[in-house]
Amino acid sequence: MKCFLRLFVVLLAISCGQLQADEATQKANEIWTPNGTITIKAAGKWGDEASGVSCRITTDKNEYHIGEPVFILVEIKNNTSDVISIGVEPMVKVRNFSPCRQPFRLQTVFFQRYKGRLGFFSTVEQSFPPGKAWDKAQTIRINPGEIYSQITIRAPWGMTLSASPSKAQLGAMSLEATYMQHATKDSKRINAKSNLIQFVVLPKNETLIDKNIKAGIQKAIEALKRKDYKSAEEALTYVMILKPRYAEACIMLGRARFKQRKKEMAKFTLEFALGIYRNKVKKSPKDWNSLFQQAFVLMLLKRPEKAKKILEQGRKQFPGHAQFKIAPTELQKAAQNFLGSK
């Protein structure tokens, strides 16, 4: 059993080749990067006010290589004379998961114009649980004149969970954000747009991206060893932005979230990893490792019957591979040990 888990870690190492928010604070959060934690000094004008709320965004720099994540400082200011509450929206149901609370959201929009037309457009919505598990988010109260701030990461390039942008062109790109909140008293929706930011898009730097991926994985492994699951989640989130189809990192991210009792987010993350492996097998039917990993992820998701079918398929299709000879109960125990659950 221990050998199997070590094998999984070795395969991961070979293959490598949100953030907490304080109440109404004016100090930006710190977030991990391969070059150390990052802080962003607020700059620029505030966006147009909506229902007494203003939104402003500031990026960490003005030039980004394609594939490099964009760090954004988000600020939300209370311009009224009363305390305002931002956070919990009505209970919603995500797919077949149990109901969870959705706090206020930030919709980030990247767009690029060339030859007089809009040639690139990507929009992604992100929820902000204020330092709590996703399904236990609490409302944040902002006093008159105070500012809530938080750093987030966005990636306009390639596939993301909720956007499939076209290929970005080198040159200027624009970014803006919309703070969205359901008012609890009158059920009105607040849509406060931020200021507009422009930055320069540089050619993709594969060496830099690979270096940062390896650094992120190493950071995550070290954090998992000392049971610092929050730091592991931050590092793996960064890795997944750099390499969205990195299934092994996705599994580790699922574990880090499960250990923090973010069970719905962990389940969603593992489902995403399962989809990656399925697509790999579909494209390459002889990819026995991806087929086997499907069985492992299904055990992590507590679907033993489906995992058994995958193992049976593997025994027939790849009779020479010992991995598929493992007993389903043994694989199930390995998955339980990996998550630390019974």
DRENKOLZA-393830 format. One record per residue: residue number from 1; residue in one letter; x, y, z of N, C-alpha, C in turn. Coordinates in steps of 0.02 Angstrom, whole numbers. Each point is the difference from the previous one (the first is absolute). Example, Ala and Ser with C-alpha at 12.3 -4.5 7.8 and 13.67 -1.06 7.14 Angstrom:
! residues 2
1  a  660  -284  390  -45  59  0  45  60  0
2  s  -18  53  -36  42  59  3  -39  55  37
This chain:
! residues 342
1  m  41  -60  0  -41  60  0  43  63  0
2  k  49  2  46  44  57  3  39  8  -65
3  c  17  -58  -30  36  2  -64  -43  33  -54
4  f  -65  -15  1  -45  30  -49  -3  75  7
5  l  -6  24  63  -3  72  11  65  34  -20
6  r  57  -34  16  64  28  -20  5  3  -76
7  l  -25  -51  -33  0  -2  -74  -39  59  -28
8  f  -58  15  32  -41  56  -23  39  66  5
9  v  35  9  57  39  61  10  57  4  -50
10  v  32  -57  -13  55  -2  -49  -24  18  -70
11  l  -57  -29  -19  -29  16  -66  -16  74  -5
12  l  -25  28  55  -15  71  2  63  41  -8
13  a  53  -18  35  62  37  -3  30  -2  -70
14  i  -5  -58  -31  27  -7  -67  -40  41  -50
15  s  -66  0  8  -43  32  -49  1  76  3
16  c  25  28  55  -4  73  6  47  35  -47
17  g  61  -45  -24  48  20  -55  13  70  2
18  q  -931  602  754  56  4  -46  30  30  52
19  l  -13  5  -4  40  50  33  -37  28  62
20  q  41  11  49  -31  25  62  -12  74  -4
21  a  -57  25  24  -17  71  -3  -16  26  70
22  d  27  58  19  -14  31  64  -60  46  -8
23  e  -37  12  55  -58  43  -2  21  72  -12
24  a  -30  31  -50  6  72  -14  71  25  11
25  t  48  -30  -30  70  20  10  25  38  -61
26  q  46  46  10  29  37  -55  68  -30  -19
27  k  21  -53  35  63  -32  -16  -14  -59  -47
28  a  36  -3  -55  -11  -53  -49  23  -67  28
29  n  -33  -54  -20  20  -67  20  65  -18  -34
30  e  34  -49  28  60  -27  -32  -18  -67  -32
31  i  33  -16  -54  -12  -63  -34  67  -28  -23
32  w  6  -67  1  63  -32  -17  13  1  -75
33  t  62  11  -18  23  -8  -69  68  -34  3
34  p  26  -27  -55  66  -32  2  55  47  23
35  n  -10  65  -7  51  49  21  -15  27  70
36  g  -44  -32  36  -18  24  67  -69  30  1
37  t  -23  19  60  -66  30  6  -1  67  -36
38  i  -59  19  -21  -6  61  -39  -51  47  33
39  t  14  63  0  -48  50  21  -6  51  -57
40  i  -58  29  -8  -13  48  -53  -21  66  30
41  k  33  53  -18  -18  67  24  -56  28  -44
42  a  -55  19  32  -58  25  -37  18  62  -41
43  a  -28  5  -60  14  57  -44  -58  10  -47
44  g  -4  59  -29  -52  14  -50  -63  29  29
45  k  -46  19  -45  -63  29  20  -51  -54  16
46  w  -49  17  41  -55  -46  15  -49  -2  -58
47  g  -34  -56  -7  -51  -6  -52  -63  38  20
48  d  -49  -1  -44  -63  35  13  -36  -31  61
49  e  -27  43  41  -35  -22  60  -68  -30  -16
50  a  -19  -53  36  -66  -32  -8  -28  -15  69
51  s  -57  31  15  -33  -10  65  48  13  58
52  g  42  50  -7  46  19  54  63  -43  4
53  v  11  -43  -50  58  -44  0  44  15  -61
54  s  66  3  12  48  10  -54  49  -58  -2
55  c  24  -16  -60  47  -55  -9  62  25  -37
56  r  57  -23  22  63  18  -34  45  -62  -4
57  i  35  -7  -56  47  -56  -7  68  28  -18
58  t  52  -35  23  69  18  -14  39  -64  -16
59  t  36  -2  -55  40  -59  -16  70  8  30
60  d  35  -57  6  66  2  32  54  28  -46
61  k  -12  -1  -67  48  29  -47  -35  17  -65
62  n  38  25  -48  -30  24  -63  15  -44  -60
63  e  41  -52  9  17  -45  -55  -7  -72  23
64  y  -31  -43  -43  -9  -70  16  15  -43  -61
65  h  36  -55  12  10  -49  -54  -64  -42  -7
66  i  -15  -21  -61  -57  -44  -10  10  -63  42
67  g  -51  -18  37  5  -57  45  14  19  72
68  e  22  62  11  16  23  67  -63  27  34
69  p  -13  -18  63  -60  24  33  4  75  17
70  v  -57  31  4  -5  71  16  -24  6  72
71  f  40  33  43  -20  11  69  -37  67  4
72  i  -58  -2  32  -43  60  2  -19  16  72
73  l  13  62  21  -24  25  64  -71  27  -11
74  v  -48  -27  35  -70  22  -5  -17  41  62
75  e  -27  58  -10  -21  43  57  -74  18  -8
76  i  -37  -4  54  -70  19  0  -11  51  56
77  k  -24  57  -17  -5  56  48  -73  17  15
78  n  -13  12  63  -66  22  23  -1  76  2
79  n  -37  31  -47  -4  73  -3  -60  28  36
80  t  -39  -42  32  -60  22  34  15  19  73
81  s  -51  23  35  7  17  70  -23  -57  46
82  d  -17  -56  -30  -23  -58  38  47  -59  -10
83  v  -3  -47  47  37  -62  -8  -34  -41  -55
84  i  40  -28  -46  -28  -43  -52  26  -71  10
85  s  -40  -47  -20  19  -71  5  8  -29  -69
86  i  56  -31  -12  11  -34  -64  15  -73  16
87  g  -21  -43  -43  15  -70  13  -54  -47  -23
88  v  -38  -26  49  -41  -58  -13  -59  16  -45
89  e  -3  -35  -56  -58  4  -44  -48  -57  18
90  p  -58  -5  -33  -47  -55  15  33  -68  -11
91  m  -26  -50  35  26  -68  -8  -11  -23  -72
92  v  51  -32  -28  -6  -26  -68  24  -73  -1
93  k  -19  -35  -52  21  -69  -7  44  -7  -62
94  v  60  -28  8  47  -7  -54  -2  -72  -25
95  r  -25  -11  -60  -7  -67  -29  -36  -45  50
96  n  31  -56  17  -31  -47  46  27  7  71
97  f  39  54  11  29  10  66  -51  29  47
98  s  15  -3  64  -46  28  50  1  76  -4
99  p  -53  34  24  -3  73  -4  59  33  35
100  c  23  55  -27  55  37  32  -14  74  -8
101  r  33  40  41  -10  73  -2  51  32  -47
102  q  -24  43  -44  43  35  -46  10  71  25
103  p  62  19  21  12  69  19  1  46  -61
104  f  17  63  11  2  47  -55  51  -24  -51
105  r  -9  20  -62  43  -25  -54  35  56  -37
106  l  55  -17  -29  37  46  -43  2  -30  -70
107  q  -26  36  -48  3  -22  -69  57  38  -34
108  t  53  -36  -18  57  31  -33  -5  -12  -75
109  v  10  53  -38  -6  -4  -72  65  24  -33
110  f  30  -45  -39  59  18  -40  -23  9  -72
111  f  22  53  -32  -17  8  -71  56  37  -36
112  q  2  -10  -65  54  26  -41  -28  21  -68
113  r  20  58  -21  -23  25  -66  59  4  -47
114  y  -9  -25  -61  50  10  -52  -36  1  -68
115  k  28  37  -45  -30  10  -66  -71  28  6
116  g  -10  41  52  -64  34  9  -56  -44  26
117  r  15  -62  17  -52  -45  24  19  -31  67
118  l  -49  -25  36  12  -35  62  23  -71  -17
119  g  65  -14  8  26  -63  -22  10  -51  55
120  f  -5  20  62  11  -47  56  -47  21  57
121  f  -34  -50  29  -46  16  54  -4  -59  47
122  s  10  11  64  -4  -53  49  -30  29  64
123  t  -50  -33  26  -32  23  61  -7  -58  49
124  v  17  11  62  -2  -52  51  -29  30  64
125  e  -47  -36  31  -27  21  64  33  -39  56
126  q  15  34  54  32  -32  57  -33  22  65
127  s  -14  -49  44  -29  16  65  55  12  50
128  f  -16  38  52  48  17  51  -25  -20  69
129  p  11  -62  21  -16  -18  69  48  35  47
130  p  -22  41  45  45  39  43  32  -41  55
131  g  52  -38  -18  38  -36  50  -36  -61  28
132  k  -52  -23  -31  -39  -57  25  -5  -53  -54
133  a  -21  -59  20  -13  -52  -49  -55  24  -47
134  w  2  -25  -62  -46  24  -51  -72  -6  21
135  d  -17  -55  34  -70  -10  19  -16  29  68
136  k  47  38  30  -13  31  65  21  73  -1
137  a  -6  32  -57  21  69  -7  -43  46  43
138  q  30  53  26  -35  48  42  1  69  -32
139  t  -49  40  19  -5  67  -27  54  45  29
140  i  28  44  -43  49  50  22  -36  66  9
141  r  15  35  54  -29  65  12  53  54  -11
142  i  -17  50  -42  47  54  -14  -29  65  28
143  n  37  32  43  -22  62  31  5  58  -50
144  p  -36  55  13  2  57  -46  71  24  -13
145  g  17  9  -64  65  24  -20  55  -51  0
146  e  -14  -62  22  51  -51  3  4  -41  -65
147  i  54  -37  -6  13  -37  -62  14  -73  17
148  y  -32  -44  -38  16  -72  3  47  -16  -57
149  s  53  -37  12  48  -15  -53  21  -73  1
150  q  18  -25  -58  22  -69  -7  36  -9  -66
151  i  52  -43  0  36  -15  -62  -27  -65  -29
152  t  -11  0  -65  -23  -60  -35  45  -12  -61
153  i  -6  -58  -30  39  -18  -59  -47  -15  -57
154  r  16  27  -59  -40  -15  -59  47  -17  -58
155  a  -24  -41  -45  39  -20  -58  -42  5  -63
156  p  13  49  -43  -41  8  -61  18  -48  -56
157  w  54  -39  8  23  -43  -55  -24  -71  8
158  g  -14  -32  -56  -16  -71  2  -65  -17  35
159  m  -9  -64  15  -62  -24  30  -1  16  75
160  t  -57  19  25  -12  6  72  -64  -38  14
161  l  -21  -1  63  -60  -38  18  -62  30  -32
162  s  -1  65  -13  -62  30  -24  10  46  -60
163  a  57  -5  -34  10  42  -58  46  -34  -50
164  s  -14  9  -64  42  -28  -53  18  56  -48
165  p  46  44  20  17  57  -42  37  -20  -63
166  s  -5  42  -49  38  -10  -62  73  19  13
167  k  42  -10  -49  71  12  9  14  75  7
168  a  36  18  53  17  70  10  55  22  -49
169  q  -2  63  -19  50  29  -44  52  38  42
170  l  61  1  -25  50  40  35  -18  74  -5
171  g  16  37  52  -16  71  0  -43  18  60
172  a  -42  50  -8  -39  27  55  -62  -43  14
173  m  -15  -10  64  -61  -34  21  -31  41  57
174  s  -66  -2  5  -36  38  51  -32  -47  51
175  l  -9  25  60  -30  -39  54  -45  46  41
176  e  -60  -25  15  -44  35  46  -38  -52  41
177  a  -29  23  55  -36  -46  44  -67  31  20
178  t  -47  -43  16  -65  22  25  -14  -35  66
179  y  -9  39  52  -19  -27  65  -75  -11  -2
180  m  -23  -61  15  -71  -16  -3  -25  -25  68
181  q  -55  28  22  -26  -18  66  -76  6  2
182  h  -33  -50  27  -72  4  12  -12  36  65
183  a  -35  56  -2  -17  36  62  -51  -42  39
184  t  11  -8  64  -42  -46  39  -69  30  17
185  k  -5  67  4  -63  31  22  -51  6  -56
186  d  21  30  -56  -48  13  -54  10  -46  -60
187  s  45  -49  7  13  -49  -53  27  30  -65
188  k  25  62  4  30  30  -59  71  -26  -9
189  r  23  3  -61  67  -23  -16  46  60  -11
190  i  56  1  36  49  53  -8  52  -22  -50
191  n  12  40  -50  51  -14  -50  46  61  -4
192  a  55  -2  39  47  56  1  60  -17  -43
193  k  8  37  -56  56  -13  -45  63  34  26
194  s  56  -33  -14  65  26  22  28  48  -52
195  n  58  25  14  39  38  -48  25  -47  -56
196  l  22  28  -54  26  -39  -57  76  -1  2
197  i  29  -59  -8  73  -7  2  24  -28  -67
198  q  56  24  -23  32  -26  -60  69  -26  16
199  f  19  -57  -30  67  -26  9  24  -30  -66
200  v  64  -15  -4  31  -23  -62  8  -76  3
201  v  -18  -33  -55  6  -72  -7  65  -17  -36
202  l  43  -39  33  64  -19  -28  -1  -73  -23
203  p  47  -22  -42  1  -70  -23  4  -49  58
204  k  -25  -60  -11  0  -51  51  71  -20  19
205  n  13  -8  64  66  -19  26  -7  -69  32
206  e  10  -53  -40  -9  -68  23  46  -17  59
207  t  62  23  -4  49  -15  53  -24  28  67
208  l  -24  62  -1  -24  32  61  -61  -36  28
209  i  -47  -19  -44  -60  -35  21  17  -68  31
210  d  44  -38  -33  20  -66  27  34  8  67
211  k  42  50  7  35  12  63  -49  16  56
212  n  -50  40  -15  -50  19  50  -45  -59  19
213  i  -15  -44  -49  -40  -59  14  37  -46  48
214  k  64  -12  -13  40  -43  43  6  30  70
215  a  9  65  3  5  33  65  -65  -6  39
216  g  -57  7  -36  -65  -6  32  -13  -70  27
217  i  18  -51  -40  -9  -69  22  43  -15  61
218  q  63  23  -1  44  -11  57  -27  34  63
219  k  -25  61  -9  -29  36  57  -60  -38  27
220  a  -41  -27  -44  -60  -37  22  18  -64  36
221  i  49  -37  -26  21  -62  32  27  13  70
222  e  41  53  7  27  18  66  -56  20  48
223  a  -49  38  -26  -56  22  42  -43  -59  22
224  l  -11  -48  -45  -40  -59  17  36  -42  53
225  k  66  -5  -4  38  -39  48  -8  29  71
226  r  -1  66  5  -7  31  67  -73  16  17
227  k  -46  -26  -42  -72  7  10  -24  72  -3
228  d  34  40  -39  -20  70  -12  -42  0  -64
229  y  -62  -19  6  -42  -12  -59  -20  65  -35
230  k  -4  55  37  -17  64  -31  56  22  -48
231  s  63  -6  23  56  19  -42  5  -46  -61
232  a  -15  -64  10  -1  -47  -56  -52  19  -51
233  e  -59  20  23  -54  20  -45  20  61  -41
234  e  32  50  32  21  60  -35  51  -18  -55
235  a  50  -41  17  51  -18  -49  -29  -40  -58
236  l  -45  -46  15  -29  -42  -52  -49  39  -44
237  t  -35  48  29  -43  44  -40  41  38  -51
238  y  58  23  22  46  36  -45  23  -47  -56
239  v  17  -62  18  23  -49  -50  -55  -15  -51
240  m  -62  -7  24  -55  -16  -45  -16  57  -48
241  i  15  61  20  -9  56  -46  53  -2  -54
242  l  62  -19  19  53  -5  -49  -10  -60  -46
243  k  -28  -54  27  -10  -61  -40  -68  -30  17
244  p  -53  25  -31  -69  -19  20  -16  -74  -7
245  r  36  -37  -43  -15  -71  -10  48  -46  38
246  y  27  24  54  48  -38  40  -39  -42  50
247  a  -17  -61  -19  -45  -43  39  28  -17  68
248  e  65  -17  3  30  -21  64  -2  58  50
249  a  15  61  -24  -3  58  45  -72  12  22
250  c  -47  -13  -45  -71  8  16  -21  -48  56
251  i  26  -61  -1  -15  -48  53  29  23  66
252  m  61  26  -1  30  27  61  -40  59  27
253  l  -25  42  -46  -40  57  20  -65  -24  33
254  g  -29  -53  -28  -60  -28  30  13  -24  71
255  r  58  -31  10  17  -24  67  9  58  49
256  a  35  53  -23  12  58  44  -66  32  21
257  r  -48  2  -46  -65  29  16  -41  -46  45
258  f  5  -65  -12  -35  -48  42  24  4  72
259  k  66  8  9  29  5  67  -22  63  36
260  q  -20  51  -38  -25  62  31  -76  -2  8
261  r  -29  -59  -12  -73  -11  4  -38  41  -51
262  k  32  16  -55  -34  31  -57  -23  -56  -46
263  k  -46  -39  24  -17  -62  -34  -32  10  -68
264  e  -41  51  -8  -32  12  -65  52  22  -51
265  m  46  44  22  53  23  -46  46  -58  -16
266  a  15  -43  49  43  -58  -11  -32  -47  -51
267  k  -65  -11  7  -36  -44  -46  2  28  -71
268  f  -12  64  -7  1  32  -65  69  -7  -31
269  t  53  10  40  69  -4  -24  16  -71  -24
270  l  -21  -50  38  13  -70  -20  -40  -19  -62
271  e  -60  27  -6  -40  -12  -61  37  28  -61
272  f  31  57  9  37  32  -54  60  -44  -20
273  a  35  -28  50  56  -45  -13  -24  -62  -38
274  l  -57  -27  21  -28  -59  -34  -14  15  -73
275  g  -27  59  -13  -13  20  -69  63  5  -42
276  i  54  24  31  64  5  -36  24  -69  -21
277  y  -2  -48  47  22  -68  -16  -44  -32  -53
278  r  -65  11  3  -45  -28  -50  17  27  -70
279  n  13  64  -4  18  29  -65  66  -27  -26
280  k  47  -13  46  64  -28  -21  -9  -69  -30
281  v  -41  -41  33  -12  -68  -26  -38  2  -66
282  k  -45  48  -6  -38  7  -62  46  17  -58
283  k  49  43  13  46  20  -52  53  -53  -13
284  s  21  -34  54  52  -52  -6  -24  -64  35
285  p  -36  -44  -35  -28  -61  31  53  -45  32
286  k  63  7  -20  53  -42  29  31  31  63
287  d  -27  55  22  26  33  60  -26  -36  62
288  w  34  -53  19  -22  -42  56  2  36  67
289  n  50  46  8  6  35  63  -60  45  14
290  s  -23  35  -52  -58  44  9  -63  -41  15
291  l  -4  -59  -29  -57  -44  14  2  -23  73
292  f  59  -19  23  7  -22  70  -14  58  48
293  q  23  60  -16  -12  58  43  -75  15  5
294  q  -37  -16  -53  -73  9  4  -28  -42  57
295  a  23  -62  5  -24  -45  54  18  29  68
296  f  61  27  6  21  29  64  -43  60  19
297  v  -12  45  -48  -41  59  13  -72  -20  17
298  l  -26  -50  -34  -68  -24  16  -3  -26  71
299  m  53  -32  24  2  -21  70  3  61  46
300  l  37  51  -19  2  61  40  -70  32  4
301  l  -38  -6  -54  -68  27  -2  -52  -48  30
302  k  25  -56  27  -43  -50  32  -51  -30  -48
303  r  27  -20  -58  -40  -35  -50  33  -66  -16
304  p  2  -46  48  38  -63  -8  -23  -44  -57
305  e  -66  -1  -13  -25  -43  -54  26  22  -68
306  k  1  65  -11  26  26  -64  75  -11  -4
307  a  35  5  57  71  -13  1  16  -73  -17
308  k  -42  -45  25  9  -71  -15  -5  -14  -75
309  k  -48  33  -32  -9  -9  -72  61  23  -39
310  i  30  55  24  60  26  -33  57  -50  8
311  l  7  -29  59  53  -49  12  -11  -62  -44
312  e  -62  -22  -6  -15  -57  -43  16  15  -73
313  q  -17  61  -21  17  21  -68  75  0  -11
314  g  37  23  50  73  3  -4  31  -69  -4
315  r  -27  -48  39  27  -68  -2  -8  -32  -69
316  k  -56  14  -32  -12  -28  -67  41  36  -53
317  q  4  66  6  33  39  -52  76  0  8
318  f  24  -2  63  72  2  14  19  -57  47
319  p  -3  -61  -23  14  -58  44  70  -2  27
320  g  47  35  -31  69  -1  23  16  50  54
321  h  -47  44  18  13  52  50  -25  -22  68
322  a  46  -3  48  -16  -25  67  -47  46  38
323  q  -1  65  -18  -42  48  37  -73  -21  2
324  f  -24  -30  -56  -71  -18  -4  -15  -64  38
325  k  51  -34  25  -11  -62  38  -13  14  74
326  i  6  63  20  -13  18  69  -74  -13  17
327  a  -11  -26  59  -69  -13  22  -37  66  10
328  p  -63  4  -19  -38  62  10  1  24  72
329  t  -2  -47  47  1  20  71  66  33  19
330  e  55  -24  -31  65  30  14  4  71  -29
331  l  -26  8  -60  -1  67  -30  -44  47  40
332  q  -55  -27  26  -44  40  41  35  23  64
333  k  38  -45  30  38  19  61  53  52  -16
334  a  32  -7  -58  50  50  -21  -32  69  -7
335  a  -59  1  -29  -36  65  -8  -18  29  68
336  q  -23  -43  46  -17  23  67  61  27  36
337  n  56  -34  -7  62  23  32  24  66  -30
338  f  -10  7  -66  21  61  -34  -38  60  25
339  l  -65  -8  9  -42  54  25  0  5  76
340  g  22  -54  33  -2  0  73  -70  -11  26
341  s  -41  -37  -37  -70  -13  19  -11  -75  4
342  k  -55  -18  32  -18  -71  6  -65  -14  -36
